[in-house]
Amino acid sequence: MNQAPDPSRCTLCGLANDCAEEAANGQPCWCFSTPIAPEALRRIPLDAQGKACLCPRCARLLPPEDPT
């Protein structure tokens, strides 16, 4: 059984996606004014499309930050 994606988490990396729509703070989400790489959109799993946002890093196809 597939679990519904968490709308506050990036569908690619699982980190917080900083979605203003999900936070319901009345502000437009960062994604409304930031270009998103077409390849990033193609990588979103079918069951998560339209249900959860990418994080800004994954949207630009940047590598994960090194925690060290």
PDB file of N, CA, C and O in Angstrom:
ATOM      1  N   MET A   1       0.849  -1.185   0.000  1.00  0.00           N
ATOM      2  CA  MET A   1       0.000   0.000   0.000  1.00  0.00           C
ATOM      3  C   MET A   1       0.888   1.241   0.000  1.00  0.00           C
ATOM      4  O   MET A   1       1.824   1.342   0.793  1.00  0.00           O
ATOM      5  N   ASN A   2       0.593   2.176  -0.887  1.00  0.00           N
ATOM      6  CA  ASN A   2       1.357   3.429  -0.951  1.00  0.00           C
ATOM      7  C   ASN A   2       0.846   4.409   0.080  1.00  0.00           C
ATOM      8  O   ASN A   2      -0.360   4.569   0.268  1.00  0.00           O
ATOM      9  N   GLN A   3       1.789   5.067   0.749  1.00  0.00           N
ATOM     10  CA  GLN A   3       1.443   6.086   1.726  1.00  0.00           C
ATOM     11  C   GLN A   3       1.407   7.427   1.019  1.00  0.00           C
ATOM     12  O   GLN A   3       2.265   7.701   0.180  1.00  0.00           O
ATOM     13  N   ALA A   4       0.436   8.267   1.337  1.00  0.00           N
ATOM     14  CA  ALA A   4       0.331   9.591   0.721  1.00  0.00           C
ATOM     15  C   ALA A   4       1.572  10.407   1.059  1.00  0.00           C
ATOM     16  O   ALA A   4       2.073  10.329   2.180  1.00  0.00           O
ATOM     17  N   PRO A   5       2.081  11.200   0.093  1.00  0.00           N
ATOM     18  CA  PRO A   5       3.264  12.010   0.370  1.00  0.00           C
ATOM     19  C   PRO A   5       2.968  13.087   1.416  1.00  0.00           C
ATOM     20  O   PRO A   5       1.856  13.612   1.486  1.00  0.00           O
ATOM     21  N   ASP A   6       3.967  13.401   2.215  1.00  0.00           N
ATOM     22  CA  ASP A   6       3.867  14.467   3.211  1.00  0.00           C
ATOM     23  C   ASP A   6       3.995  15.795   2.469  1.00  0.00           C
ATOM     24  O   ASP A   6       5.053  16.056   1.897  1.00  0.00           O
ATOM     25  N   PRO A   7       2.971  16.645   2.452  1.00  0.00           N
ATOM     26  CA  PRO A   7       3.027  17.889   1.689  1.00  0.00           C
ATOM     27  C   PRO A   7       4.052  18.902   2.195  1.00  0.00           C
ATOM     28  O   PRO A   7       4.330  19.891   1.517  1.00  0.00           O
ATOM     29  N   SER A   8       4.615  18.664   3.383  1.00  0.00           N
ATOM     30  CA  SER A   8       5.635  19.584   3.896  1.00  0.00           C
ATOM     31  C   SER A   8       7.054  19.119   3.572  1.00  0.00           C
ATOM     32  O   SER A   8       8.021  19.792   3.926  1.00  0.00           O
ATOM     33  N   ARG A   9       7.185  17.964   2.894  1.00  0.00           N
ATOM     34  CA  ARG A   9       8.489  17.389   2.571  1.00  0.00           C
ATOM     35  C   ARG A   9       8.694  17.314   1.064  1.00  0.00           C
ATOM     36  O   ARG A   9       7.749  17.100   0.305  1.00  0.00           O
ATOM     37  N   CYS A  10       9.930  17.494   0.648  1.00  0.00           N
ATOM     38  CA  CYS A  10      10.301  17.385  -0.762  1.00  0.00           C
ATOM     39  C   CYS A  10      10.062  15.961  -1.234  1.00  0.00           C
ATOM     40  O   CYS A  10      10.427  15.001  -0.555  1.00  0.00           O
ATOM     41  N   THR A  11       9.449  15.830  -2.398  1.00  0.00           N
ATOM     42  CA  THR A  11       9.155  14.502  -2.922  1.00  0.00           C
ATOM     43  C   THR A  11      10.394  13.782  -3.437  1.00  0.00           C
ATOM     44  O   THR A  11      10.340  12.579  -3.691  1.00  0.00           O
ATOM     45  N   LEU A  12      11.511  14.493  -3.597  1.00  0.00           N
ATOM     46  CA  LEU A  12      12.736  13.863  -4.085  1.00  0.00           C
ATOM     47  C   LEU A  12      13.715  13.533  -2.968  1.00  0.00           C
ATOM     48  O   LEU A  12      14.247  12.424  -2.931  1.00  0.00           O
ATOM     49  N   CYS A  13      13.969  14.478  -2.048  1.00  0.00           N
ATOM     50  CA  CYS A  13      14.980  14.236  -1.014  1.00  0.00           C
ATOM     51  C   CYS A  13      14.393  13.988   0.374  1.00  0.00           C
ATOM     52  O   CYS A  13      15.084  13.465   1.248  1.00  0.00           O
ATOM     53  N   GLY A  14      13.137  14.351   0.589  1.00  0.00           N
ATOM     54  CA  GLY A  14      12.491  14.123   1.872  1.00  0.00           C
ATOM     55  C   GLY A  14      12.704  15.215   2.905  1.00  0.00           C
ATOM     56  O   GLY A  14      12.136  15.151   3.995  1.00  0.00           O
ATOM     57  N   LEU A  15      13.521  16.225   2.580  1.00  0.00           N
ATOM     58  CA  LEU A  15      13.739  17.334   3.516  1.00  0.00           C
ATOM     59  C   LEU A  15      12.580  18.324   3.431  1.00  0.00           C
ATOM     60  O   LEU A  15      11.756  18.240   2.521  1.00  0.00           O
ATOM     61  N   ALA A  16      12.516  19.258   4.373  1.00  0.00           N
ATOM     62  CA  ALA A  16      11.465  20.277   4.358  1.00  0.00           C
ATOM     63  C   ALA A  16      11.496  21.026   3.032  1.00  0.00           C
ATOM     64  O   ALA A  16      12.564  21.400   2.546  1.00  0.00           O
ATOM     65  N   ASN A  17      10.313  21.243   2.447  1.00  0.00           N
ATOM     66  CA  ASN A  17      10.259  21.904   1.145  1.00  0.00           C
ATOM     67  C   ASN A  17       9.981  23.409   1.236  1.00  0.00           C
ATOM     68  O   ASN A  17       9.936  24.090   0.211  1.00  0.00           O
ATOM     69  N   ASP A  18       9.796  23.929   2.441  1.00  0.00           N
ATOM     70  CA  ASP A  18       9.560  25.366   2.653  1.00  0.00           C
ATOM     71  C   ASP A  18       8.349  25.868   1.879  1.00  0.00           C
ATOM     72  O   ASP A  18       8.350  27.002   1.400  1.00  0.00           O
ATOM     73  N   CYS A  19       7.329  25.050   1.752  1.00  0.00           N
ATOM     74  CA  CYS A  19       6.131  25.397   0.986  1.00  0.00           C
ATOM     75  C   CYS A  19       5.260  26.367   1.773  1.00  0.00           C
ATOM     76  O   CYS A  19       4.722  26.010   2.821  1.00  0.00           O
ATOM     77  N   ALA A  20       5.118  27.584   1.275  1.00  0.00           N
ATOM     78  CA  ALA A  20       4.293  28.582   1.943  1.00  0.00           C
ATOM     79  C   ALA A  20       2.813  28.228   1.844  1.00  0.00           C
ATOM     80  O   ALA A  20       2.039  28.560   2.741  1.00  0.00           O
ATOM     81  N   GLU A  21       2.415  27.562   0.772  1.00  0.00           N
ATOM     82  CA  GLU A  21       1.026  27.135   0.631  1.00  0.00           C
ATOM     83  C   GLU A  21       0.667  26.126   1.725  1.00  0.00           C
ATOM     84  O   GLU A  21      -0.405  26.208   2.325  1.00  0.00           O
ATOM     85  N   GLU A  22       1.554  25.192   1.974  1.00  0.00           N
ATOM     86  CA  GLU A  22       1.330  24.182   3.003  1.00  0.00           C
ATOM     87  C   GLU A  22       1.318  24.825   4.389  1.00  0.00           C
ATOM     88  O   GLU A  22       0.549  24.409   5.256  1.00  0.00           O
ATOM     89  N   ALA A  23       2.157  25.830   4.604  1.00  0.00           N
ATOM     90  CA  ALA A  23       2.223  26.511   5.895  1.00  0.00           C
ATOM     91  C   ALA A  23       0.995  27.393   6.124  1.00  0.00           C
ATOM     92  O   ALA A  23       0.725  27.807   7.251  1.00  0.00           O
ATOM     93  N   ALA A  24       0.259  27.676   5.060  1.00  0.00           N
ATOM     94  CA  ALA A  24      -0.958  28.501   5.128  1.00  0.00           C
ATOM     95  C   ALA A  24      -0.698  29.836   5.818  1.00  0.00           C
ATOM     96  O   ALA A  24      -1.477  30.285   6.658  1.00  0.00           O
ATOM     97  N   ASN A  25       0.423  30.461   5.439  1.00  0.00           N
ATOM     98  CA  ASN A  25       0.756  31.741   6.062  1.00  0.00           C
ATOM     99  C   ASN A  25       0.293  32.932   5.234  1.00  0.00           C
ATOM    100  O   ASN A  25       0.618  34.075   5.554  1.00  0.00           O
ATOM    101  N   GLY A  26      -0.462  32.672   4.173  1.00  0.00           N
ATOM    102  CA  GLY A  26      -0.994  33.753   3.361  1.00  0.00           C
ATOM    103  C   GLY A  26      -0.015  34.324   2.354  1.00  0.00           C
ATOM    104  O   GLY A  26      -0.358  35.247   1.615  1.00  0.00           O
ATOM    105  N   GLN A  27       1.189  33.796   2.313  1.00  0.00           N
ATOM    106  CA  GLN A  27       2.208  34.259   1.377  1.00  0.00           C
ATOM    107  C   GLN A  27       2.288  33.294   0.201  1.00  0.00           C
ATOM    108  O   GLN A  27       2.063  32.096   0.370  1.00  0.00           O
ATOM    109  N   PRO A  28       2.605  33.802  -0.991  1.00  0.00           N
ATOM    110  CA  PRO A  28       2.802  32.876  -2.109  1.00  0.00           C
ATOM    111  C   PRO A  28       4.060  32.035  -1.881  1.00  0.00           C
ATOM    112  O   PRO A  28       5.030  32.499  -1.282  1.00  0.00           O
ATOM    113  N   CYS A  29       4.029  30.830  -2.355  1.00  0.00           N
ATOM    114  CA  CYS A  29       5.161  29.921  -2.186  1.00  0.00           C
ATOM    115  C   CYS A  29       6.344  30.398  -3.025  1.00  0.00           C
ATOM    116  O   CYS A  29       6.164  31.082  -4.032  1.00  0.00           O
ATOM    117  N   TRP A  30       7.554  30.031  -2.602  1.00  0.00           N
ATOM    118  CA  TRP A  30       8.779  30.395  -3.317  1.00  0.00           C
ATOM    119  C   TRP A  30       8.730  29.908  -4.758  1.00  0.00           C
ATOM    120  O   TRP A  30       9.320  30.526  -5.644  1.00  0.00           O
ATOM    121  N   CYS A  31       8.025  28.800  -4.997  1.00  0.00           N
ATOM    122  CA  CYS A  31       8.030  28.188  -6.334  1.00  0.00           C
ATOM    123  C   CYS A  31       7.280  29.022  -7.373  1.00  0.00           C
ATOM    124  O   CYS A  31       7.447  28.797  -8.572  1.00  0.00           O
ATOM    125  N   PHE A  32       6.464  29.972  -6.941  1.00  0.00           N
ATOM    126  CA  PHE A  32       5.744  30.819  -7.884  1.00  0.00           C
ATOM    127  C   PHE A  32       6.669  31.794  -8.598  1.00  0.00           C
ATOM    128  O   PHE A  32       6.330  32.298  -9.668  1.00  0.00           O
ATOM    129  N   SER A  33       7.838  32.066  -8.013  1.00  0.00           N
ATOM    130  CA  SER A  33       8.745  33.046  -8.622  1.00  0.00           C
ATOM    131  C   SER A  33      10.134  32.482  -8.914  1.00  0.00           C
ATOM    132  O   SER A  33      11.043  33.233  -9.270  1.00  0.00           O
ATOM    133  N   THR A  34      10.305  31.181  -8.769  1.00  0.00           N
ATOM    134  CA  THR A  34      11.603  30.543  -8.988  1.00  0.00           C
ATOM    135  C   THR A  34      11.506  29.545 -10.128  1.00  0.00           C
ATOM    136  O   THR A  34      10.618  28.692 -10.124  1.00  0.00           O
ATOM    137  N   PRO A  35      12.403  29.634 -11.104  1.00  0.00           N
ATOM    138  CA  PRO A  35      12.383  28.623 -12.171  1.00  0.00           C
ATOM    139  C   PRO A  35      12.688  27.232 -11.600  1.00  0.00           C
ATOM    140  O   PRO A  35      13.567  27.071 -10.754  1.00  0.00           O
ATOM    141  N   ILE A  36      11.951  26.248 -12.078  1.00  0.00           N
ATOM    142  CA  ILE A  36      12.158  24.872 -11.651  1.00  0.00           C
ATOM    143  C   ILE A  36      12.651  24.078 -12.852  1.00  0.00           C
ATOM    144  O   ILE A  36      12.059  24.121 -13.930  1.00  0.00           O
ATOM    145  N   ALA A  37      13.737  23.360 -12.649  1.00  0.00           N
ATOM    146  CA  ALA A  37      14.339  22.582 -13.731  1.00  0.00           C
ATOM    147  C   ALA A  37      13.348  21.543 -14.253  1.00  0.00           C
ATOM    148  O   ALA A  37      12.776  20.787 -13.468  1.00  0.00           O
ATOM    149  N   PRO A  38      13.140  21.498 -15.563  1.00  0.00           N
ATOM    150  CA  PRO A  38      12.219  20.497 -16.133  1.00  0.00           C
ATOM    151  C   PRO A  38      12.586  19.071 -15.727  1.00  0.00           C
ATOM    152  O   PRO A  38      11.698  18.248 -15.506  1.00  0.00           O
ATOM    153  N   GLU A  39      13.871  18.771 -15.626  1.00  0.00           N
ATOM    154  CA  GLU A  39      14.297  17.433 -15.217  1.00  0.00           C
ATOM    155  C   GLU A  39      13.838  17.132 -13.787  1.00  0.00           C
ATOM    156  O   GLU A  39      13.491  15.992 -13.475  1.00  0.00           O
ATOM    157  N   ALA A  40      13.836  18.138 -12.927  1.00  0.00           N
ATOM    158  CA  ALA A  40      13.369  17.946 -11.553  1.00  0.00           C
ATOM    159  C   ALA A  40      11.886  17.571 -11.560  1.00  0.00           C
ATOM    160  O   ALA A  40      11.467  16.680 -10.821  1.00  0.00           O
ATOM    161  N   LEU A  41      11.107  18.238 -12.378  1.00  0.00           N
ATOM    162  CA  LEU A  41       9.677  17.926 -12.472  1.00  0.00           C
ATOM    163  C   LEU A  41       9.457  16.503 -12.985  1.00  0.00           C
ATOM    164  O   LEU A  41       8.553  15.811 -12.517  1.00  0.00           O
ATOM    165  N   ARG A  42      10.265  16.068 -13.931  1.00  0.00           N
ATOM    166  CA  ARG A  42      10.134  14.713 -14.480  1.00  0.00           C
ATOM    167  C   ARG A  42      10.484  13.645 -13.450  1.00  0.00           C
ATOM    168  O   ARG A  42      10.033  12.506 -13.564  1.00  0.00           O
ATOM    169  N   ARG A  43      11.276  13.999 -12.455  1.00  0.00           N
ATOM    170  CA  ARG A  43      11.709  13.026 -11.441  1.00  0.00           C
ATOM    171  C   ARG A  43      10.685  12.832 -10.319  1.00  0.00           C
ATOM    172  O   ARG A  43      10.834  11.914  -9.514  1.00  0.00           O
ATOM    173  N   ILE A  44       9.664  13.666 -10.250  1.00  0.00           N
ATOM    174  CA  ILE A  44       8.657  13.542  -9.191  1.00  0.00           C
ATOM    175  C   ILE A  44       7.868  12.244  -9.420  1.00  0.00           C
ATOM    176  O   ILE A  44       7.337  12.036 -10.511  1.00  0.00           O
ATOM    177  N   PRO A  45       7.786  11.380  -8.419  1.00  0.00           N
ATOM    178  CA  PRO A  45       7.020  10.143  -8.575  1.00  0.00           C
ATOM    179  C   PRO A  45       5.563  10.436  -8.930  1.00  0.00           C
ATOM    180  O   PRO A  45       4.991  11.419  -8.458  1.00  0.00           O
ATOM    181  N   LEU A  46       4.965   9.582  -9.762  1.00  0.00           N
ATOM    182  CA  LEU A  46       3.584   9.795 -10.197  1.00  0.00           C
ATOM    183  C   LEU A  46       2.621   9.964  -9.031  1.00  0.00           C
ATOM    184  O   LEU A  46       1.732  10.814  -9.082  1.00  0.00           O
ATOM    185  N   ASP A  47       2.787   9.161  -7.979  1.00  0.00           N
ATOM    186  CA  ASP A  47       1.857   9.238  -6.853  1.00  0.00           C
ATOM    187  C   ASP A  47       2.022  10.503  -6.012  1.00  0.00           C
ATOM    188  O   ASP A  47       1.191  10.766  -5.144  1.00  0.00           O
ATOM    189  N   ALA A  48       3.070  11.291  -6.246  1.00  0.00           N
ATOM    190  CA  ALA A  48       3.298  12.532  -5.495  1.00  0.00           C
ATOM    191  C   ALA A  48       2.999  13.778  -6.325  1.00  0.00           C
ATOM    192  O   ALA A  48       2.953  14.880  -5.780  1.00  0.00           O
ATOM    193  N   GLN A  49       2.798  13.623  -7.618  1.00  0.00           N
ATOM    194  CA  GLN A  49       2.561  14.785  -8.477  1.00  0.00           C
ATOM    195  C   GLN A  49       1.284  15.507  -8.059  1.00  0.00           C
ATOM    196  O   GLN A  49       0.221  14.900  -7.930  1.00  0.00           O
ATOM    197  N   GLY A  50       1.411  16.806  -7.853  1.00  0.00           N
ATOM    198  CA  GLY A  50       0.285  17.629  -7.446  1.00  0.00           C
ATOM    199  C   GLY A  50      -0.091  17.508  -5.982  1.00  0.00           C
ATOM    200  O   GLY A  50      -1.097  18.072  -5.552  1.00  0.00           O
ATOM    201  N   LYS A  51       0.712  16.771  -5.205  1.00  0.00           N
ATOM    202  CA  LYS A  51       0.387  16.554  -3.791  1.00  0.00           C
ATOM    203  C   LYS A  51       1.428  17.102  -2.833  1.00  0.00           C
ATOM    204  O   LYS A  51       1.125  17.360  -1.668  1.00  0.00           O
ATOM    205  N   ALA A  52       2.661  17.282  -3.313  1.00  0.00           N
ATOM    206  CA  ALA A  52       3.735  17.796  -2.457  1.00  0.00           C
ATOM    207  C   ALA A  52       4.762  18.501  -3.335  1.00  0.00           C
ATOM    208  O   ALA A  52       5.000  18.100  -4.475  1.00  0.00           O
ATOM    209  N   CYS A  53       5.361  19.548  -2.795  1.00  0.00           N
ATOM    210  CA  CYS A  53       6.336  20.350  -3.534  1.00  0.00           C
ATOM    211  C   CYS A  53       7.751  19.778  -3.416  1.00  0.00           C
ATOM    212  O   CYS A  53       8.052  18.958  -2.547  1.00  0.00           O
ATOM    213  N   LEU A  54       8.583  20.237  -4.309  1.00  0.00           N
ATOM    214  CA  LEU A  54      10.016  20.010  -4.199  1.00  0.00           C
ATOM    215  C   LEU A  54      10.598  21.044  -3.246  1.00  0.00           C
ATOM    216  O   LEU A  54       9.964  22.063  -2.976  1.00  0.00           O
ATOM    217  N   CYS A  55      11.794  20.792  -2.737  1.00  0.00           N
ATOM    218  CA  CYS A  55      12.499  21.820  -1.983  1.00  0.00           C
ATOM    219  C   CYS A  55      13.253  22.699  -2.987  1.00  0.00           C
ATOM    220  O   CYS A  55      13.455  22.275  -4.124  1.00  0.00           O
ATOM    221  N   PRO A  56      13.672  23.902  -2.605  1.00  0.00           N
ATOM    222  CA  PRO A  56      14.385  24.780  -3.537  1.00  0.00           C
ATOM    223  C   PRO A  56      15.640  24.142  -4.134  1.00  0.00           C
ATOM    224  O   PRO A  56      15.947  24.379  -5.302  1.00  0.00           O
ATOM    225  N   ARG A  57      16.368  23.340  -3.358  1.00  0.00           N
ATOM    226  CA  ARG A  57      17.595  22.712  -3.884  1.00  0.00           C
ATOM    227  C   ARG A  57      17.266  21.694  -4.974  1.00  0.00           C
ATOM    228  O   ARG A  57      17.879  21.709  -6.041  1.00  0.00           O
ATOM    229  N   CYS A  58      16.317  20.825  -4.717  1.00  0.00           N
ATOM    230  CA  CYS A  58      15.962  19.818  -5.711  1.00  0.00           C
ATOM    231  C   CYS A  58      15.329  20.462  -6.942  1.00  0.00           C
ATOM    232  O   CYS A  58      15.517  19.978  -8.059  1.00  0.00           O
ATOM    233  N   ALA A  59      14.586  21.540  -6.750  1.00  0.00           N
ATOM    234  CA  ALA A  59      13.963  22.226  -7.879  1.00  0.00           C
ATOM    235  C   ALA A  59      15.016  22.766  -8.844  1.00  0.00           C
ATOM    236  O   ALA A  59      14.769  22.871 -10.046  1.00  0.00           O
ATOM    237  N   ARG A  60      16.182  23.106  -8.316  1.00  0.00           N
ATOM    238  CA  ARG A  60      17.273  23.617  -9.164  1.00  0.00           C
ATOM    239  C   ARG A  60      18.278  22.520  -9.496  1.00  0.00           C
ATOM    240  O   ARG A  60      19.301  22.786 -10.126  1.00  0.00           O
ATOM    241  N   LEU A  61      17.990  21.275  -9.073  1.00  0.00           N
ATOM    242  CA  LEU A  61      18.862  20.117  -9.296  1.00  0.00           C
ATOM    243  C   LEU A  61      20.253  20.318  -8.710  1.00  0.00           C
ATOM    244  O   LEU A  61      21.252  19.923  -9.310  1.00  0.00           O
ATOM    245  N   LEU A  62      20.310  20.939  -7.526  1.00  0.00           N
ATOM    246  CA  LEU A  62      21.583  21.104  -6.828  1.00  0.00           C
ATOM    247  C   LEU A  62      21.843  19.872  -5.980  1.00  0.00           C
ATOM    248  O   LEU A  62      20.897  19.247  -5.500  1.00  0.00           O
ATOM    249  N   PRO A  63      23.105  19.508  -5.785  1.00  0.00           N
ATOM    250  CA  PRO A  63      23.390  18.357  -4.925  1.00  0.00           C
ATOM    251  C   PRO A  63      23.022  18.677  -3.478  1.00  0.00           C
ATOM    252  O   PRO A  63      22.998  19.848  -3.098  1.00  0.00           O
ATOM    253  N   PRO A  64      22.736  17.667  -2.671  1.00  0.00           N
ATOM    254  CA  PRO A  64      22.440  17.900  -1.254  1.00  0.00           C
ATOM    255  C   PRO A  64      23.607  18.596  -0.563  1.00  0.00           C
ATOM    256  O   PRO A  64      24.764  18.411  -0.942  1.00  0.00           O
ATOM    257  N   GLU A  65      23.298  19.392   0.447  1.00  0.00           N
ATOM    258  CA  GLU A  65      24.363  20.064   1.191  1.00  0.00           C
ATOM    259  C   GLU A  65      25.155  19.037   1.974  1.00  0.00           C
ATOM    260  O   GLU A  65      24.600  18.070   2.495  1.00  0.00           O
ATOM    261  N   ASP A  66      26.432  19.252   2.050  1.00  0.00           N
ATOM    262  CA  ASP A  66      27.320  18.375   2.803  1.00  0.00           C
ATOM    263  C   ASP A  66      27.207  18.751   4.281  1.00  0.00           C
ATOM    264  O   ASP A  66      27.516  19.886   4.643  1.00  0.00           O
ATOM    265  N   PRO A  67      26.774  17.829   5.140  1.00  0.00           N
ATOM    266  CA  PRO A  67      26.586  18.162   6.553  1.00  0.00           C
ATOM    267  C   PRO A  67      27.880  18.378   7.330  1.00  0.00           C
ATOM    268  O   PRO A  67      27.831  18.782   8.492  1.00  0.00           O
ATOM    269  N   THR A  68      29.033  18.122   6.722  1.00  0.00           N
ATOM    270  CA  THR A  68      30.295  18.284   7.446  1.00  0.00           C
ATOM    271  C   THR A  68      30.822  19.686   7.349  1.00  0.00           C
ATOM    272  O   THR A  68      31.878  19.988   7.905  1.00  0.00           O
TER     273      THR A  68
END
